[in-house]
Amino acid sequence: MSDMSEQDEAMSSLLTEQEIVDAIKYVNEGGQEEDLPQIVTYSKRMYFIAVNTHVSSREIAEQYEGFSSFISMGDAEGLLSFMRTNMPLMEIRTSDDPLLQGRTAVSFLASTCSQAARNGGLPIARCFAITQDYMKLANESQNEELVHYLMLPMMLELTKAVATEAQAYTHPLSHHAMTYVRSHLSETLDGDSVAEACGVSRKTLCTRFKQETGETFATYVRRLRIERAQRLLDTTDLEISQIAYQTGFSSQSHLQTVFKQLTGYTPREWRLREIHEI
């Protein structure tokens, strides 16, 4: 599509075209069509669904809370897996015109995702710069497919920025440790192994981490594991024993103990809980 190539330079450079193609293909479970030569073709299944009466506000809130948490953690892999499980995304209907509906959706998503990135430590100015690029493309385009296509790249752009930029300038050691932990969460993570990966002593890591983040390194790892376990309970049908393995707990009972301590629920209770307030 011609207007895609013409607007490439306006896109932020954190994502390559191939990364976007691969991401969309993955979210769409590899796609059902063959020989799709143009990147915009994939957007045909990237539409956000306008809400009908059978879709509750709770469902929308839980879905948005889910992908926002991945953005705030800078977890692109987790975001894509969540999207793949939860596509299509939902939105409140604002217009019968697909183009106007798409532009409104991009604007609303930009606000939601920008807040998530800010929660992850990305500076406000950087959040604004990234989302404005996509909103500008959406508002200038007359192609409704392109407008809807912009949503996933925008989320990925912010997620990657959180992973590579948030806190990296002011707290480089803690940022390095956080990035390492997010990438190795299913493995055994102790102060010694992470300190070695960061090129410092355990004492230096633990001291600096507490000074820079306000929480101990062990508390951070435990919190991150429980947050990922919560998302897996919400978005998959995995057995609790499998979730324990994927989140780095030594056993299902260990996960259950820590989960109850931090959330007030057992993993099974969390999965079955009823949320009455959004």
C-alpha positions, 0 to 999 in steps of 0.5 A: 500500500503506497501510503504505508511506505510514504509514512514510514519515516514518521514512524518511530525507529524502535520497531522494524517493519519485519518485527511488526509483520512477525508480531501481527502474524504471531498474534493472528496465530500465523495467519490463515491466508497464504502469500501475503506480500503487503504488511497492511494485509494482516490488518484485516484481522486486527480490528478492535471490536466495537462493543455490543450488548453481550460484551460487559464493561468488566470484560473490557476492563480486564482485557485492557488491564491485562495488556497494560500490565505487560506494557508497564513491565516492558514485556513484549513477548508477554504482550504478544502472547496475551494479545494472541489469546485475547484477540480481537480487542474490544472497544466502546462503539463511538461511530458507525463510520469505520474510519472515525471509529478507528481514529477514536480507538487509536486515541483512546488506546494511546491514552491507556497505553501511555499511562501504562508506559508511564507506570513502567518508568518511561518519561511522560515526554517520551510517551507523548512523542511515541503516541503522537506519531501514531495518532498523527498517522491515524488522523491523516490516513483515509485508509481504515485498515491502516488506522486499525493496523496502527494499534498493535505497533503502537503498543509494541513501541511503548513496550519496547521503549519501557524495556530499553529506556525506562529508568535506564538513564537514572538507574542503570544497574537496577534497570539491567537487573529488572530486564534480566529478571523479566527475561529469566523469570521461570529460572532460579533467580537469586542475588548471586546469579543476577549480580553476576549477570549485571557484573557486580557483587551481590551486596552492590546489587541489593544495596543499589536496588533498594536505594533506586527502587524503594524495594528489596531485590527479593521482594521485586522478584517475588512480586513480579512472579505473582503478577505474571502468575495472575495474568496466566490465571486470567488469560490461560487454562494452564494447570496451577502446577504449570503456572508455578513452573513457568513463574519460577516457583519451586513447587505448586505449594510454594506458589500457593503460599506466596500468592495467598500472602500477596493477594489474599487469594489462593491461585484457584480462588483468584481464577474463580473470583467474581469482580463486581466493581471495575 
